[in-house]
Amino acid sequence: MPTFYRGKYGLWRLIYILIFGVLLSAVLFTYYFIYQNIYSAIANANAVTSIKSNLNIYNLDIPAFEKAAAAINKKQIREEFPPNIRNIFFYSSNSVATPTSTST
């Protein structure tokens, strides 16, 4: 069974084949990478150009901002309840029933 790497330049033939394989795989990987990312690059370029053409500076509504800031500050202030507040869930037992009459 003859082997092609035997002889005077057999080792150099193997090295040549390995280098050629690495270069070929690098070219194929580069082609695959470009093929996969070309559409996203085009979409990103379109998005950037449309954003650049539609630049808008939104005016702030300063009175509404100040009103919201005041409401936030008011909400952060803790309110204290008086200690003698009436408990609406407590009913006293000395309530008086009023008599009703059904006779006329």
C-alpha positions in Angstrom: 0.0 0.0 0.0 1.8 3.2 -1.1 1.6 6.3 1.1 2.1 9.7 -0.5 4.0 11.3 2.3 7.0 8.9 2.1 10.0 10.0 0.3 12.4 12.9 0.3 9.7 15.6 0.6 6.9 13.7 2.4 6.9 15.8 5.6 6.7 19.0 3.5 3.8 17.7 1.6 1.9 17.1 4.9 2.7 20.6 6.1 1.6 22.0 2.8 -1.7 20.2 3.0 -2.3 21.3 6.6 -1.5 25.0 5.8 -3.8 24.8 2.7 -6.6 23.3 4.8 -6.2 26.1 7.5 -6.3 28.8 4.9 -9.2 27.3 3.1 -11.2 27.0 6.3 -10.4 30.6 7.2 -11.7 31.8 3.9 -14.8 29.7 4.3 -15.4 31.0 7.8 -14.9 34.6 6.6 -17.4 34.1 3.8 -19.9 32.5 6.2 -19.5 35.4 8.7 -20.1 38.0 6.1 -23.1 36.1 4.7 -24.7 35.9 8.1 -24.1 39.5 9.1 -24.6 41.4 5.9 -28.3 41.7 6.3 -28.1 43.0 9.9 -25.4 45.5 8.8 -27.7 46.8 6.1 -30.6 47.0 8.5 -28.5 48.9 11.0 -27.3 51.3 8.4 -30.9 52.0 7.3 -31.9 52.6 10.9 -29.0 55.0 11.5 -29.8 57.0 8.4 -33.5 57.2 9.2 -32.7 58.3 12.8 -30.3 61.0 11.5 -32.9 62.4 9.1 -35.7 62.6 11.8 -33.9 64.3 14.6 -36.4 66.1 16.9 -35.8 68.0 20.0 -38.8 67.7 22.3 -39.7 70.8 24.3 -40.2 70.2 28.0 -43.4 71.2 29.7 -41.8 73.0 32.6 -45.0 73.8 34.5 -46.0 70.1 34.3 -42.6 69.1 35.5 -42.7 71.4 38.5 -46.2 70.2 39.3 -45.0 66.6 39.2 -41.9 67.4 41.3 -44.1 69.1 43.9 -46.5 66.1 44.0 -43.5 63.8 44.5 -42.2 65.9 47.4 -45.6 66.1 49.0 -46.0 62.4 48.8 -42.7 61.8 50.5 -43.7 63.9 53.6 -45.0 61.6 56.2 -48.4 62.5 57.8 -49.0 62.0 61.5 -52.4 61.0 62.6 -53.7 62.3 66.0 -53.8 59.7 68.8 -57.4 60.4 69.7 -58.9 59.4 66.4 -62.2 57.5 66.6 -62.1 53.8 65.9 -64.9 53.1 63.5 -64.8 49.4 64.0 -65.5 49.6 67.8 -69.2 49.7 68.8 -70.2 50.5 72.4 -72.5 48.1 74.1 -74.6 50.9 75.8 -76.5 51.8 72.6 -80.2 52.5 73.1 -82.8 51.0 70.8 -85.6 53.3 69.9 -89.0 51.7 70.1 -91.1 51.7 67.0 -94.8 51.3 67.0 -96.8 49.7 64.2 -100.2 50.7 65.5 -102.0 53.6 64.1 
